Amino acid sequence: MSDPRNAPLATDGHGINELQVLMELSSSDLRIGAVNDAIDLAALARPLGVRFTFAGPLDDNFAAAATRHEATVLRATSRVFSRRGFPLYALDVARWLERLARHRPDVVHMNYNGYGPSLACAARMCGIPIAGRASGAFIESNPSNHWIDTLLANCAPQAGELLASPLASRVVITGDLFRPARISGIDRRRIDMRAPRILFLGQLVERKGLHVLVEAFVRMVVDAELWIVGGDWNVGEYPARIRRAIDSLGIASRVTLLNHRDNVAELLQQADIFVLPSLSEARPRSILEAMLAELPVVASDVGGIPTVIEDETTGLLVPPADAAGLADALDRLAASEATRIQLGRAGRRYVEQECRPERTARKYVDIYRAMIEDARQAPRGLYGARPLSRPRLTR
């Protein structure tokens, strides 16, 4: 079997080295921000001479989106390390070694690191540099601590625990991949006299705080409508719990529940206030989309949200899980069109000035190329020079 690290970089037909990146995803659900980030990175990096291959449990919708940006799809997933399941793990590593020899990536990017994933193990055995997602807890025994060269986060709060761990020196803050072109042609002028419409866009999971939002909506004094859009309302216990709460509280006539929609710009056009009551969060693109649409935002003061929202300037922040505080903030915006306009315009200015996806994509490409150069100058095997002791493979 040939060694992928000895293969020269491909060219794009003009003599320019083309960089090949193999990125493994844990999901292909285009309703998830991290999945959209991956697609956007492939699109933005393509003019910079980078071609992506995506691996993971990828469905046809994702494959179609990837193909539009000249990316390829590999329907294969990693196994996590397990002592009990080591024979199957070793077999999967061997399969990844064969795939790496066939696809010859210059960089492997693990969008979700996991516990010693077999792709990362195979890539390290081949000397291929590995990037990972800087999120989650630091686990000292995780073999990935020795294999992943660079950990990438769009904001410092996303990498919070890792920045306080022995891996801190490997963390790089990249910025947002959100593309403003996705939200265009929105006119904020109101032409009807309906009650202000509050919009939530996101996954229907507990960490998004929908139960807090429903309680806050009941507490509101000012008349308003609530639209909750995302996921599939017919699947899962948490959406069922929220539906039951809405019915039991007698607010069903003022609440609209919609499954995931692709027409984000149209939904934002029809709203007056955007709300994200998350209990935990990184730096959500839904807030950036709302701000670009000049919607005033009310969101939890948690995770990376305060790096986007400056309280009282580009939006309103409330403590997480504080239904009373959330109700007060929503009442304030629902009662004052002038305040909505002021915060909405300030939010749009922030996104236009600070969110430069082309700059972020360039940073990713520069990081990838630096990793390749470092690997060539100091080749490493499975347990190459890393600042931690050899991991205890106890799982």
C-alpha positions, 0 to 999 in steps of 0.5 A, a space after each residue: 500500500 502506498 503512503 499518502 504523505 509521499 504523494 505530491 499535492 495535486 494541481 488545478 490545471 494551472 500549475 497551482 497546487 490543489 489542497 485536498 481535505 478529507 472532513 468527517 462529519 457526524 451528521 449530514 442534517 442541513 438543519 444543523 449549523 455545523 453542517 452548513 458551516 462545512 458546506 460553506 467552507 467547501 464553497 468559500 475555499 474552492 476558489 482558494 485551491 482547496 477541494 473537499 471530500 466529506 465522509 460520514 453518515 451522509 444523505 442524498 440532500 447533503 451529497 447534492 449540496 456538496 456536489 454543487 461546490 465540487 466536493 465529493 462524498 465518501 459514505 464511511 464513518 469512524 469507530 470510536 476506540 474501545 478496548 472491548 471492541 478492539 478487533 472491530 476497531 483495528 479492522 476499521 482502521 485498516 479500512 481507513 488506511 485503504 481509503 486514505 491511500 485511495 483518496 490521498 488527502 493532504 489534511 484530515 479534518 475531524 468535525 467532531 473528534 470523539 474518543 480516538 476515532 478510527 479515521 484519526 488513528 489511520 491518518 496519524 499512522 500515515 503522517 497526515 496532519 489532523 485538524 479537529 473541532 475545538 469543543 466539548 470536554 477534555 478527557 485525558 485518556 482520549 487517544 485523539 489528544 496525541 493525534 490531532 494537531 490543531 483544534 479549530 473554533 469559531 469563538 473562544 467560548 466554543 473552545 472553553 474547556 479545551 482552552 483551560 486544558 493541556 491542549 490549549 496551545 493547539 486551539 485556533 479561533 477562526 471566526 464565522 463562516 456565515 455567508 451574508 448572501 444567504 439572507 438578501 432582499 429583506 424589506 423591514 417595512 411593516 405593511 400590516 397592523 398585526 401583533 408583533 411576531 416573535 420568531 425562533 429558528 433552530 433545533 427542537 432540543 432541550 438545550 435551545 430552551 424552548 420550555 423557557 420560551 413558552 413560559 416567557 411567552 405566557 408571562 408577556 403583557 404585550 400582545 404578540 405572536 410566537 412562531 417556533 420553526 425547526 426540526 420535526 414536530 412529530 418526532 421526539 419527546 421534547 417537541 411533544 413536551 412543548 406541544 403539550 405545554 402550549 395546549 395546557 397553557 391555553 396559548 395555542 391560538 397565538 403560537 405557530 409550530 412549523 417544521 424546518 424550512 429552507 426559506 430562512 430569508 422569507 421567515 425572517 421577513 415575516 418576523 419582528 423579533 428574533 429570540 434564542 433562549 439557549 441554555 448552552 450555545 457556541 456562536 449560532 449562525 441563526 443570530 447572525 442571519 437575524 441580525 443581517 435581516 435587521 431583526 432585533 435579537 433577544 438571546 441568552 447570555 451564554 456561550 459565544 452569544 455575548 461575542 455577537 450581541 452587545 447588550 442594549 447595543 446590538 440586541 438584548 441579553 438575558 440570563 439563561 433559563 430566566 423566563 421572567 427576564 426573557 418575558 420582560 425583554 420580549 415585552 420591551 421590544 413588542 411594545 416599541 417599534 422604535 427600539 426594534 428598529 434601533 437594535 435591528 439596524 445596529 445588529 445589521 451594521 455589526 454583521 456587515 462589518 465583522 462577518 467576513 466569511 472569505 477572510 475566515 475561509 482564507 484562515 482555514 486554508 492558511 492553517 491547513 497549509 501550515 499543518 502540511 508544512 509542519 508535518 513535512 518538516 517533523 514527520 510523526 507516527 501514531 505517538 509522535 511528539 505531543 505535549 501529553 503523556 501516552 494516553 491510558 486506553 481504558 475505554 
